[in-house]
């Protein structure tokens, strides 16, 4: 049973907002390594916990929509929009104006959600295109610091990809897990990914029931690559695409035990390249992400991702966007290689 059909305990919604890390166009390696060291030190020594610093923002329980079928899709979309509208009203009454504004935009009549939950940092599964009739589906999995309050930046990437694909494919923006903060202890391990992977596998299985003929590509960014890597086992995924990845928590693509084609790409100006690779034991906890997915040792098909930074993979007109679209559409012979 997927997460949106279960009952969750309320949790804090006022997660800390951290700036998106965008490097200078030509950063010096020493500065980039210094930034990384600062992040790791802050994550270990001074974690920020909004759960204890702020009270909960009230929100309704998710709409109970049952199993979604092609004939009930529109009802599911309407129920989740109504839930978003109620969440906005409750947040506004509580004085949480930023959350109220963010969720109000998500209640727009043109938005289509398979799932929505405004409690805590929030979760949402938004659809772009005709999910029941398409032959290709791209499921996007976000990285750290993605919540309902920062959702629009994730959504923009999904929209841009859908425009690039046209009517030939549908796109699903899957914010189906509680992402770690970029500056937090959780970012040093794959623990959140291990917790999220069963939810993603369950969603993919339900997606296959909704449209069994569509080929599903799993497109994962940053920390989301550790989630997707754990969820890609089985025959339901045609392509697993890792971009802006610190690593997946394993040493090679073969260790993922997936029948999907495994792809990896990294922009030339992506600061994630300076993340140390490997696994280590720290006070009884395994930290790190294993082998660099774009390295020959990992064994993925490495595609060219252009000269962009960590947040530029869906930039209109970019080489990375073009290659991601080619992979989703099955035009793999046209993918440019790094």
Secondary structure as UniProt FT lines:
FT   HELIX           3..5
FT   TURN            25..26
FT   HELIX           29..45
FT   HELIX           50..53
FT   TURN            70..72
FT   HELIX           73..94
FT   HELIX           97..106
FT   TURN            109..110
FT   STRAND          113..117
FT   TURN            120..121
FT   STRAND          123..128
FT   TURN            131..133
FT   STRAND          136..141
FT   TURN            144..145
FT   HELIX           148..150
FT   HELIX           151..165
FT   HELIX           166..168
FT   STRAND          170..175
FT   HELIX           185..188
FT   HELIX           191..210
FT   TURN            212..213
FT   STRAND          215..221
FT   TURN            222..223
FT   HELIX           224..231
FT   TURN            235..236
FT   STRAND          239..243
FT   HELIX           253..256
FT   STRAND          261..265
FT   TURN            268..269
FT   HELIX           271..274
FT   STRAND          278..282
FT   TURN            283..284
FT   STRAND          285..290
FT   TURN            293..294
FT   TURN            296..298
FT   STRAND          301..303
FT   TURN            306..307
FT   TURN            310..311
FT   TURN            313..314
FT   TURN            316..317
FT   HELIX           319..328
FT   TURN            329..330
FT   HELIX           332..334
//
